[in-house]
Amino acid sequence: MTEPLHALTDGLNALDAWRSRWPAFAPDATLELPPETMAGVLAQLAERLQDNFPFHHPLYAGQMLKPPHPLAWAAYAMTMTINPNNHALDGGPATAKMELEAIADMARLFGFTNHLGHLTASGTIANLEALWVARQLHPDKGIACSIDAHYTHPRMAAVLGMTAETIPTDAQGRLDLAAVESVLASGRIGTLVVTPGTTGLGAVDPIHELVPIARRHGVRVHVDAAYGGFYRVLTDAPQPMIDVAPWLAIAECDSVVVDPHKHGLQPYGCGCVLFRDPSVGRFYKHDSPYTYFTSNDLHLGEISLECSRAGAAAAAFWATLQAFPLRHDAGFGPILGRTRQAALDWAERLSTSPDFRLVVSPELDIVAFFPVTAGLSASRISAHTEAIFQRLETHPEQPVYLAKLQVRRELLATRYPDLHWDQETVTVLRSCLMKPEQASFVGFLHQAVTAASQATARDL
Ligand SMILES: *Cc1c(COP(=O)(O)O)cnc(C)c1O
């Protein structure tokens, strides 16, 4: 942590030099704090914060969690001492420009030649905004999304007073084309939500095949790439490590959501929404008496449902993109190449192991698998999964942290006809390999789950 702190100190000193251009003043006595009080509270905080899982460590391979890059938090901390508000150009002239530059980079990544967009507090708010625009364009129609789409879509549709229809997936966890065709043919749907990288399995909907179906029915397409979006960088490589076609088709879709606070190395509080047609900005028109009026340029607050937004979040993301470009051969490409490699390696080991089976072949960096048990019943597999999960997490010397997922019968029944369905879902192990360091830990992780599974089999 010392290296980023040196850079941060230099940055803060440079800002102090800027501050000293105005007459000196003493902070008010009401704000004064003895240094030992601050140190004391932070020591208490350090104590309290230990009630966490080691999200930074390669052996934490559970949920979608990891620390931001030090450059991002240093840029965030530095900017936060000014605390610009990207609601308006007058609230943060510098960070508003950085936000526009970062947004343009993201739009370019997805192949949008025109765009309107901004950062948001989260993927949920970004999706809310995309669905709100969907409703403005098709006030009498609803949305449709896969049954494995993020739960935010039906929920936000309800907030907006729209109907949401869920569509089954195929055996890979991707939107089923025939089912989409029949739902869109009903005429009830205004916008189809597609997910390149579902939250559960990382399944990538076949966007290149879905766009023509949607267009045939006059239906818009919204892309929820909150989790998977940054993987688009890998598609430009000479030998891409992911299936390219769905990603290229995003350029023809109407809106995209991506979360820099997931795979973009950012601290929480950084989502992003992009629209391909900038004229949707007309829906945001408002007349607020208390915002700022000194600029003729469009304020970010005029194209956002949120009002105050952290300029520091824009600065952090902008700074990150300066050092880690959105390219396959530099910056994000090599990082995501490592996480993808980790998933491929582990999937290879799992698929050749007598102890486990894969739920699906991973398309990104999420690996889901279940233990092979005597009888192969859903209840037995679920109990075995729970036991492995517990055993790994409570290992006295070297705990390993995975996550669990409920999988529906339809997803597995065809591929594994020998499974016995004494209940409708089965609990499986799930691992998000979001950290490039995990590429070097796959062997360890596999050994740990194998040992835990074998020990569980002896006990049960
Ligand atoms: C995480 C996620 C969301 C929600 O984003 P938040 O930033 O957690 O609000 C939406 N869709 C998908 C596909 C996600 O993975």
The ligand as a Gaussian input file, in Angstrom:
#p B3LYP/6-31G(d) Opt

LIG

0 1
 C      -24.432000      -6.814000     -10.911000
 C      -25.414000      -6.822000     -11.977000
 C      -26.477000      -5.893000     -12.003000
 C      -26.735000      -4.938000     -10.871000
 O      -25.704000      -4.009000     -10.778000
 P      -25.355000      -3.268000      -9.401000
 O      -24.198000      -2.424000      -9.757000
 O      -25.052000      -4.342000      -8.400000
 O      -26.551000      -2.482000      -9.002000
 C      -27.312000      -5.904000     -13.094000
 N      -27.150000      -6.788000     -14.090000
 C      -26.152000      -7.701000     -14.102000
 C      -26.011000      -8.636000     -15.267000
 C      -25.250000      -7.742000     -13.039000
 O      -24.264000      -8.670000     -13.034000

